[in-house]
Amino acid sequence: MAGIWLLAALLLLSLSISTAAKQTYIVHMKHNTKPDSFPTHHDWYTASLQSLASTPDSLLYTYTNAFDGFAASLSDEEVELLKQSQSVVGVYEDTLYSLHTTRTPAFLGLNTDLGPLDGRHASDINQASKDVIVGVLDTGIWPESKSFSDSGMPEIPTRWKGECESGPDFSPKLCNKKLIGARYFSKGYNMASSGRGYLKKRKEIESPRDRDGHGTHTASTAAGSQVANASLLGYASGTARGMATHSRVASYKVCWTSGCFGSDILAGMDRAIADGVDVLSLSLGGGSAPYYRDTIAIGAFTAMERGIFVSCSAGNSGPSIASLANVAPWIMTVGAGTLDRDFPAFAVMGNKKRFAGVSLYSGAGMGGKPVGLAYNKGGNSTSNLCMPGSLEPKLVRGKVVICDRGINPRVEKGAVVRDAGGVGMILANTAESGEELVADSHLLPAVAVGRKIGDVIREYVKSDPNPTAVLSFEGTVLNVRPSPVVAAFSSRGPNLVTREILKPDLIGPGVNILAAWSETIGPTGLETDTRKTEFNIMSGTSMSCPHISGVAALLKAAHPTWSPSAMKSALMTTAYVIDNTNSSLQDAAGSAPSSPWAHGSGHVDPHKALSPGLVYDISTDEYIAFLCSLDYTIEHVQAIVKRPNITCSRKLSNPGDLNYPSFSVVFANNRVVRYTRELTNVGAAGSTYEVDVTRLPAVQVTVNPSKLVFKNVGDKLRYTVTFVAKKGASLTGRSEFGAIVWRNAQHQVRSPVAYSWTQL
């Protein structure tokens, strides 16, 4: 008991604490050490803070599901005192996360009948999906959007425990049978932007309403209702719909003007788990961190254990390698690819050369008369990039200006050109973004072009004494080839937190995605953009993540007893790696084929995922054995799994021995790596599968057994793969890629393999 009351014994020491600036910390407590004298953990946490002579409003959140502990506003001295308590596992500074910011149903084959599935058709799955609830943690919701119409929806499932919270601009009556929940979490944001915090606070109405647009876009992508005659100012016109049009939506606003704070995210996850969501979609993240320090990973572990599928964006830091976020193996980590839809625009030079690009500009245009073309020839990078205040009006007035892509937002560059007197912009890629083209709803006539064309245009300006250009726009085109292509911005592996787990898991549509929008902000998001639209076109892994979340909702409807890991396996092993030209997936960052470090298992295929044949399932205990195989203390593992009796008596021989649907083989002072996997038959009884392995010059791969015969549905069979790095192969610092495929006449169960040599 004396140890439990150590905090109270420190009261005399706390009297000397000054009123130093405070900030938010997340405090991990030993859940099972609560004294019986406290009725609830909340009472215990409150008393713990009071023992530090902390102010009553210091406690921001009490976590009961996603985490054992609380978030509080603390001074440096209070943090040190808390760390001395035997009841405290750790005290972690709050983390700032950032947002990772209709053709897709047809592109994914969801506009057609999904075909028979165990005797059921699409109508059966759609009916079942009405009981599936997708929770979206983002910037809130625009409830008036037609994408959240509840026409034809039955009563809300009785198991639902969520609610719609009121705010100055949000009435709970705005929710309905489609949008069944809307909450907001702002205490971490308020603390960081208070007088004692480190952020400059902008006046922001605290309610579930989305005044950014991002949350409405992601929620409608995942599970928006069908809306006819949707478009962005005439572009991408058609019927907009989410992936799971009949599923319910619950919005949790955890992101504000300055970003998304870990304490608010954890509170949102905590509440969503208690409310009863089936899928959690988070299009946000930070950098890589050990799982016990990763707010999203900790919350997602509890969600997974409760049967909730968690889908997260991989990040927009590509094409840099090892740039991933949200890499925990119990999370579906989603990268981004292109659609087969484009928005062509053209730039014609004075030398009659015509170059193709893309644009969503919808204004009057600049006419057919060529005007002067300007580009800073002196190499002033801020001017080349069209940074705010960098352009001299006397040099660009009345001209089309070439702006290098990078640093500041693409649409902001156009606003800088316009404000300096320019009449148009050519947004030219550099080596970093390669040939990737992202269309934007620019405020002036503007065309985005790839690096190669950009270099030709830059050279034309430098070599011609009187360069000119004229820009034109041609609307929307479909059936673009090749597609999909991996987006250059999509974050890449390897996974530096656990090299033996291949990430990302797969890619989905994430470039030029049309979805619902907030009507308080223009399509560019700039304050100077006064246009209003019900739909917007955006790009990012923020857009690809909810595609997978929505497809997961369909999987949940079709297979309600499957675990999140089984669902994840179905999505991964049925993904494809061949584009619509019958070639390997290409990488927009260059001319070479993409690799699993960019596309993971490949591009999602909803049809095949509904009937994968075999799945790699993972239990909670297996995830714990995985964590115990890492270089973590028992306290670190307990922080993630939230069980006081963890002993790590069972460990995997190697973290890569987790029953994961993909392989990452690291040769480090060893030439032999051996992994065991277990497959569960979710197809027909009496199924036989034979293995097919990609042969590489530097690695010998042996699979034992090479044939698996499943007598019954639900049967589980194991196999072992031995990877041997051949002698004489000088590959230190190199990487290679292959695949292991189990196939029969009906199914192809494919697992990518990434090989890396760190030292031999």
Sequence and secondary structure as in RCSB ss.txt:
>XXXX:A:sequence
MAGIWLLAALLLLSLSISTAAKQTYIVHMKHNTKPDSFPTHHDWYTASLQSLASTPDSLLYTYTNAFDGFAASLS
DEEVELLKQSQSVVGVYEDTLYSLHTTRTPAFLGLNTDLGPLDGRHASDINQASKDVIVGVLDTGIWPESKSFSD
SGMPEIPTRWKGECESGPDFSPKLCNKKLIGARYFSKGYNMASSGRGYLKKRKEIESPRDRDGHGTHTASTAAGS
QVANASLLGYASGTARGMATHSRVASYKVCWTSGCFGSDILAGMDRAIADGVDVLSLSLGGGSAPYYRDTIAIGA
FTAMERGIFVSCSAGNSGPSIASLANVAPWIMTVGAGTLDRDFPAFAVMGNKKRFAGVSLYSGAGMGGKPVGLAY
NKGGNSTSNLCMPGSLEPKLVRGKVVICDRGINPRVEKGAVVRDAGGVGMILANTAESGEELVADSHLLPAVAVG
RKIGDVIREYVKSDPNPTAVLSFEGTVLNVRPSPVVAAFSSRGPNLVTREILKPDLIGPGVNILAAWSETIGPTG
LETDTRKTEFNIMSGTSMSCPHISGVAALLKAAHPTWSPSAMKSALMTTAYVIDNTNSSLQDAAGSAPSSPWAHG
SGHVDPHKALSPGLVYDISTDEYIAFLCSLDYTIEHVQAIVKRPNITCSRKLSNPGDLNYPSFSVVFANNRVVRY
TRELTNVGAAGSTYEVDVTRLPAVQVTVNPSKLVFKNVGDKLRYTVTFVAKKGASLTGRSEFGAIVWRNAQHQVR
SPVAYSWTQL
>XXXX:A:secstr
 TTTTHHHHTHHHHTT      EEEEEEE GGG  TTSSSHHHHHHHHHHTTT  GGGEEEEESSS SEEEEEE 
HHHHHHHHT TTEEEEEE  EEEE    HHHHTTTTS    BTTB HHHHHHHGGG EEEEEES B TTSGGG  
TT     TT    B  BTTB GGG  SSEEEEEE  HHHHHHTSTTSSS       SSB SSSHHHHHHHHHH  
 EEEEEETTEEEEEE  SSTTSEEEEEE EETTEEEHHHHHHHHHHHHHHT SEEEE EE S   GGG HHHHHH
HHHHHTT EEEEE  S TTSTT      TTSEEEEEE  SEE EEEEEETTS EEEEE    S    SS EEEE 
 TT  HHHHTT TT S HHHHTTSEEEEE SSS HHHHHHHHHHTT SEEEEE  TTTTT       SSSEEEE 
HHHHHHHHHHHHH SS EEEEEE   EES SS  EE TTS     SS TTS    EEEE SSEEEE  TTS TT 
 TT     SEEEE SHHHHHHHHHHHHHHHHHH TT  HHHHHHHHHHT B B TTSSB EETTSSSB  HHHHT
T B  HHHHTS SEE    HHHHHHHHHTSS  HHHHHHHH  TT    S  SSGGGS  SSEEEEEES SEEEE
EEEEEE S TTEEEEEEE  BTTEEEEEESSEEEE STT EEEEEEEEEE TT   TT EEEEEEEEE SS EEE
EEEEEEEEE 
